[in-house]
C-alpha cells in the first residue's frame, strides 16, 4: 500500500514526477531483491528479515500521513 498511496500524493502535488516514481520503484525493486539475497547468504535469513523490518519501520515513520500533503517550495 505505500507505493499506491505515495503515487496518489505525488499525483496531487507534483504530477510530472509520477513517471520518475515508477522508474525508481522498478530499479530499486531489482536492486533490493539482489541485495536481500546476498545479505541472506552472508548473515542468514533471520538477520535479513530483521533488516527488512527496520527499513519498513523507518519508511513508515518517514511517510506517516497526518492528513496534510507536504509540498516543498523554493
Secondary structure, DSSP 8 states (H G I E B T S, - for coil): -HHHHHHHHHHHH-GGGHHHHHHHHHHHHHHHHHHHHHHHHHH-HHHHHHHHHHHHHHHHHHT---SS------
